[in-house]
Amino acid sequence: MTSSFFRNGCARLQAPSFPLKMLVALVAGAVMVPAMPPYGLWPLLLVGFTTFYVLLSTLSGWRAFAAGWAFGFGYFACGLYWIANALMVPGNDYAWVYPFAIAGLPAVLAIFTAVAAVLARRFAPAGTFAGFLIFCVAFGGMEWLRGHLFTGYPWNLYGYTWAALLPVAQLASLGGAYFLTLVTIIWAALPGYALLAAPRHAARALIVGVLSFGLVIAFGFIRMDMHPTILRHDILVRAVQPNIAQEDKWNPRKAYENFDRHLVLSEPKAENRDKTTILIWPETAVPFYMMNDPSARVMLRTVMEGYEMPVYLVTGLLRRDSMAGAADDDAKFYNSLVVLNSEAENLAIYDKAHLVPFGEYIPFQKFMPFGPFVQFSGFVAGDGPRTLSVQALPPFSPLICYEVIFPGAATDRTSADRPQWLVNITNDAWYGDSMGPRQHFIMTVFRAIEQGVPVVRAANTGISGVVDPVGRVIHKASLFTENDANVPLPAPLDRPTLFSRYTDILFFLTLATMLTGGLALHIRKRL
């Protein structure tokens, strides 16, 4: 009876006219958005993918492309609406771009799901196991390409739904977020395949799906139990969250008021008396001219000299670099992180390497006439991931703002020094009280799991926090509040994770195996 009900529903889904199918695809994509952080309603991924899988089985060619695009547009438009909030900050001159931002980026990202849909339908029927394998390969592969082509934008990978079920997220320690996303696509599309396949094949597939899900959960619980949180009580970290409104952050008349707010939140407390303290300020907490101001240096030294034990400041810095005698127009600007000692002396510096297109640099600016519309020449990119080893500090890998969203790019794998922790500094004030800052924070959880090291995050208006090496959130400050809490630095895992050593190897091996198996099954059926 139940089987007949679902199969009748499946038949009705395949029957409508093409415009109605486009609408269903759009809604199927939108339905999956609450599966992402901060909501984590992961069963909705099954609803969305199952609906689209069945729908796609009736389409091919340009119709499959169009339906795939609608599916992706629904997902990205509803999941990334908050990006346009940055254009609505008071005093921003680019509010006129709002309609393009809210629809343009989703429209471009939806091309990846459109191509995946065409590839999925090109090689094998959806009701066959070969077709199911190729569908998963196509969508998993396009998610990887989305994270790499044209600098990449791997926001809201399907695997991030498991932030709500941390044992499943432990799979990222083996193959990273893309591998977890591929496995998630397999689970999510499986009911769709079962609806189209012969009953005995459907039953086997569902049993395998349930068993594999159970095994992954068991693996996750065992891994988390084997790695309890170990805190280093000789080192305290303080992720300073000053909660400065975006319209005030770049107001020159409030520069010293903002600087003073950072200083007040950095003053020593009783628990700092016998421990090394690492103060972490957010992205671009200090403008370049203030670092050259002797009075600002004196104010900073006064606070830091109040600590009895060693104290270090890791801060975001808007850095200007110009050659002697060069004109101001020739100066280069960097979005940087600098490490200072108690004397306010520079010990190390890192320049952000993965810049935000149109936010921190203008793509093809030399060839495209953006000059009349944009008065910012952009930042200069740094050299890439680095491990900073500074005096008594445990070696760490710095990540500025959205550098933390890229799996496999959190550390310098060519360095002999394995970082013992990651530092992420950011300013998410642009995006208001939306899903954006919450999703951004969750990505630190996955970088911690992938690398097997803790992550400390300082965000201007939030969310600041500390995450242990298996993704447990040890401390989290609320959005739009001040934070000056001292937190013991968690210790890293004793051994590097499989992903930290081999990055996406497991993902590509699984992808290649599934593709080979799918094509082989399809060819054998045709012979």
N, C-alpha and C positions, 0 to 999 in steps of 0.2 A: 504493500500500500504506500509506504513512505517513498520507496524507490520510484513508483509510478508517478507520485506527486512531483518529485524533483525532475523527472524526465519530461513530464508534461510542461513544467515551467521552463525547462531547457528548450523545448520545441517552440514555445511562445516567444522566447527570447531571440530565437533564430529567425522568426517569421516576419517581424516588422519591416517597414520600408527603410531605405537607406538613411534618410534624414533622421528618422526616429532612432536608428542604430547609433548615429553620431551623438545624439543626445544621451542615450544610455551609456555610451563610452565615456562621455564627459562626466556624467554623474558617477560612474564607477571609479574614475580617477579621483574625483573630489571626496568620495566616501572614505578613501584610504587616509586622508590627511589626519584625522584624529588618532590613527594608529601611531603617528610619530610623536616624539616628545613635544610638549610635556605631558600629553594625555596617555599615550601608550596603550591604546585600545587595539591590540594587535589582531584580534579576530576580524577586524574590519579590513585588514589586508586580504584575508581569505575571501571576503565578500566581493571586494573590488576586483581582484585577480580572477576569481572564478567567473564572475559576470563577464569580464572582458575576454577571457579564454573561450568561453562558449560563443560569445558574439563574433569573435574573430574567425571562428571556424567556418563561417558562411561567406567570408570576404577574401578577396585577393587583389593583387595589383594596386592601383591607385586608391581603391576603396579601403584596402587594408591599411595603407599609408595614412589616409585621412582619419580613419577610426583610431589608429595608434596615436596620431597627433592629438585628437580630441581627448583621448584617455590621459595623455601626458599633460595637456593644457589644463584639464580639470585638477590634476594632482598638483602641478606647480603653481597655478594661479591661486588656489586656495591655501597652499602651504607656504608661499613666499610673498603674500600680499604686503607684509610688514616692511619689506625692503623700501617701498616707496615712502615710508614714514620719514626717512632721512631727508626727503625733499620738502617736508612740511615743517622743518625746524624754523622758528621765528628768525627772520633776517636772511633766510636762504633765498638766493636769487634764482633758483632753478625749479621752483614749484610748478612752472609750466610744463615740466617734463613728466609730471606725476602720471598722467594716463599712459605714457609710453613705458614708464618703469613698471607699472602694475600689470601691464599686459605684454610688453615686449620681451622681457626675460623669460616668462613662462612659454611664450610662443617659440622662442629659440630652443629652449631646453626640451620642448615637446617634440622637436625633430628627432631626438634620440629614441624616444619611444615609438615614433612613426617608422623609423628605419628598422627597429627591432620587430615591429609587427609585420612588415613586409618580408623580412628574412624568415620569421617564424612560419609564415604561410607559403614561402617559396619552395620548400624542400619536402615537406611531408604533411599528410592530413592530420588535423588536430586530434582526431579520435584514436590515433595510433600512438604507441609508446615512443616511436621515433619522432613523431610530431611534438609530443610533450617535451622530450629531451631538447629538441632544436629550439622550441619556444623558450625554455629556461636559459639555454646558451645565448640566444639572441638578446634577451633582456638583461642577463647578467653581464654579458660582454659590453653592451651599450652603457650600462651603469659605470663600468670601468672607463670607457671612453669619455663619458660625461665628466669624469673626474680628472681627465688629462688633456683633452683637446682644447686648444685656445686658452691655455693656462689652467683650465679645469674649474668645475664648480660642483664638487660632490656633496652638496647640501641635501639633507633628508634622504640619504641612502636608505633603502628599504630595511636593511639590517638594523638601523638605529631604533626600530620599534622595540628591540629587546632591552633597551635601557630600563624598561618597566619589569623585566624578568632577568635579573642579572646573571643567574646561572647559564642561561642560553647565550648571553653576551660573551661568556668566557671562550666561546668558539673563536673569537677574534684573536686570542692569544696564539692560535695555530695558523690562521690564514689571513687575519686582518678583516677590516670592515667589508671589503669587496667579496671575500669568501663567505662571510656571514650573510651578506646580501644575496649571493647566489643560492645559498641553502634556504634562505627565507623565501625566495621566488619559487623554489621547488615545492616547499610546503604550501605556499599560498595558491599556486596554480594546480596542485594535485586534485582538489575537489572538482575543478573544471574538467580535467582529463577523465576523472572517474564518471562524470555525467555523460561523456561522449563515448567512452570505451565499452567494450563488451563486458557484461556483468562480472565474469570471473576475473578478468584483467583489472577491473575497477576495484574489486574487493582486495586483490593482492596489493594494488598500489596504495590503497588507504591503510592497510595493515602495515606496510613498510613505512609509510609516512608517520603513523602514530608511534611505531616502535623507534624510528630514528629520532623523533622529537623527544621521546622518553629517555633515550640513551644520551642525547645532548644535555638534557636537564641533569641527569645523573652525573655526567662528566663535570658539569659546572658546579654542582654542589660539592663534589669531591675536591675539585681544584680550590674552591673557596675555603673549604675546611682545612686543606693542607697549607693554606697561606693566610693565617690570621693576620690582622693588622699589627705590625710591630712599629712602635713609635720611638724615635731617637730623642731621648729626653735631654741630650746635651745641646740640641739645636732647636730654637723656636723660629717659626716663620710667621710674619704678620703681613697678610695681604690687605693693604690699606685701600679702603673704598671711600673716597671723599664725597661721593654723591653730588657732583657739580653738574648743573643743568647744561645741556649742550649749547644753548644760546649764551651762557656765561663763560663757557670754557675758553673760547677764542676772543673774548672781549678784552682788549689791552688794558682797559681801566680796571679790570678785576684780576689781572695776572698775579699781583702780589697777594691779594686776598685769597685766591685759589692756592697759591704756593703755601701760604700760612696755614690753610686748612689741612694740607698734607702734613705739615710739620706738627701740628697739634695732635693728629692721629698717629704720629710716629714717636711720641714721647715715651720714655721708659716706664715700665710698671714694675711692681714688686717681683713678679715671676721672671723678669729679665735679668735679675741681679746676678745669678750664677750660671747663666747659659749664653752661648753664642746666639745672637739674634740676626735674622735676615729680614730686613724691611723690603717690601715689594710694592712699588707704586705702579699705577696703571699706565697704559699706552699714552704717549705724548703728555705725560704729567708735567713736564718741564719744557718751556720753549727755549730755543737756542740762545736768545739774548740774556736769559736769566742765568744760564751756566757761566756766562762771562761777566756777571755782575758780582763784584767782590762782596757786597753787602748780603746778597743771597747766599753766597758760599759761607759767610760768617754765621748766618742764621741756621743753616743746615749743620754746620760744625757744632754749634752750641747744643742742638738737640742730640746729635750723635755722641758727643763727649759726655752726655749724662749717663751713658751706659757704662757699667763697670767692666763687663766682659766684651770681647770683640763684637762689633756690630758692622753690618754691611748694608748698603742700600742698592737695590736693583730697581732701576726706574726707567720708564719710557721717556724718550727725549726726542724732540723735534730738532734735528741737527742740521746745521748749515756748514758747508765746507766750500771755501773759495780760495783760489790761489792768490798769493800776495800780489797786489797791484791790479787784480782783475776787477772788472766792473760788477756791480751788484747783480746785473742781469745774467752774468755768467756763473753765479753761485749755484752749487748743487745742494739739494736738500735730501735728507735721509730720515726715514722713520726708524729710530734706533732704540736700542736698549743699552744702558751703561751701568757698570758696577762701580760703586764708590766705597772707599773705606771710611773710617771714623774721622779722618782728616779732610773728607770730601775730595779726595784725590781719585782720579780715574784709574781703575785697575784693568778694565776690559770693556770692549764695545762690540755690539752686534748690530748690523744693519738689516732691516727687513728685506728678504729676498723675494717673497711671493706677494707682489703688490696687487691691489684690487683694481681691475680694469675700470676706467672712468671714474673711480673714486680716488685712486692714488697715482694713476698715470693715464694718459690718453693713448689708446692703441692707434698706431698708424698716424700719429700726429703730424709727422713730416710730410705725409702724402694726402691727408684729408683736411678740408678747410674748417677745422673746429675753432680757429682763433677768435672769430666774432662772438662765439657762444661761451667759451671757456677762458677764464683769466688765470688759470693755474697750469704751469708747465709740467707739474708732476714730480714725484719723488724718483730718486735713482735707486735701482734695486741693488741689494747686497749680493754677496757671493754664494749664499745658500746656507743650509744647516751647519751649525758649529757646536762643538762641546767646549764650554768655557770652564777652565780650571783656574781658580783664583784663590791663592793663599789657603786659608782654613776652610773655605767653602767646599762642600761636596760638588764634584763636577756636574754641570747641568747643561741642558739644551734649551736655549731660549726660543720662544715662538711668539711672534707679535700678531695680535688680532686673529685674522682668519687663516693664518698659517697653520693653526691647530686643526683645521677641518680636513687636512690632506693626509690620509693614511699612508704610511711608509715614508713620509717626508718630515717626520718629527725630529729625526736625529741624523747626524753625520755618520754614515756607515763606513766611511773610509778612515775614521779616526780610531786610533788605538784605545783611546779612553772611552769606556762606556759611560754615558751619563747616568748619574744616580737619581736624578729627578728632572722633570720638565717644568719650565716656568712659562706661563702664558699671561701676557699682559694685553689688555684690550680696552676699548671705549665703545660700549654698546648703547650709549645714551641716545645715539641717533635714532634708535628703533623703538623707543618708548616702551610702554608696558604691553608687549606683544609676545608672540611665540619665539621671535628671533633670539633675544638674549637667553631665553631658557634652552633653546635648541643648541645654541653656541656653547653653553656650559656643558651640556650632555656630551658633546664631542670630546671634551677633556677626559670623560670617563672611558671612552673607547681608546684614546691614545694611551691612557694608563694601562689598560688591559693588554693592548698590542705590544707595548714596550716592556711591561713588567716593572715599571717605575712609577713613583707617585707624581702627581701634577699639582702645582700650586698656581692658582689663578687670581690675578688682581684686575678688577674691572671698575671703571670710574663710577658708574651707577649700579653696578651689579651685572652678573652674579659672580661674586668672588667666592673662592672656596679652596678646599684641599681634598684631593682624591687619593686613595691608597692604590697599590700596584695591581689590585684585581678589580678596581672600579667602585669600591665602597666610598661614599661621600663622608669624609670625616668631619668636615666643617663647611657650611654654606651660609653666606650672608644673603639676606633678602634683597630684592630689587628696590632701588630708590631709598636705601638707608645707608648710614655711615657704618663702617666696620673698622675696628682696630684690635680684633681678637688675636691673641697669641696662640698658636697651635704647634704642638711638637711635629717635626718633620717625619713623615713615615719613612721607613727603610725600604729600599728596593728589594725585589726578589733576588735570591742568591745567584740564580742562573738566568741568562737571557731567554726570552721566549722564542719559540720557533719562528714567529713572524718577525721579531726584531733581527733575527739572523738571516732569514731568507725572503723577507717581505712577501710578495704576491706569488711565490712559486706554487704553493698549494692551490691557490685560486686558478692559476693557468693550467696546472696539471688536471684539476677537476674539470675545467672547461673543455680542455682538449679531449679528455676521456669521454665526456658526455657527447661532444660533437662527433667524435669518431664512431661511438656506439650508435648514435642517432642516424648518421648517414649510412652506416653499414646495415642497420635494420631496414632502412628505407630501400636501399638498393636490393637487398635480399628479397624483399616483398615483391619488387617489380620484376625480378628475374623469373 
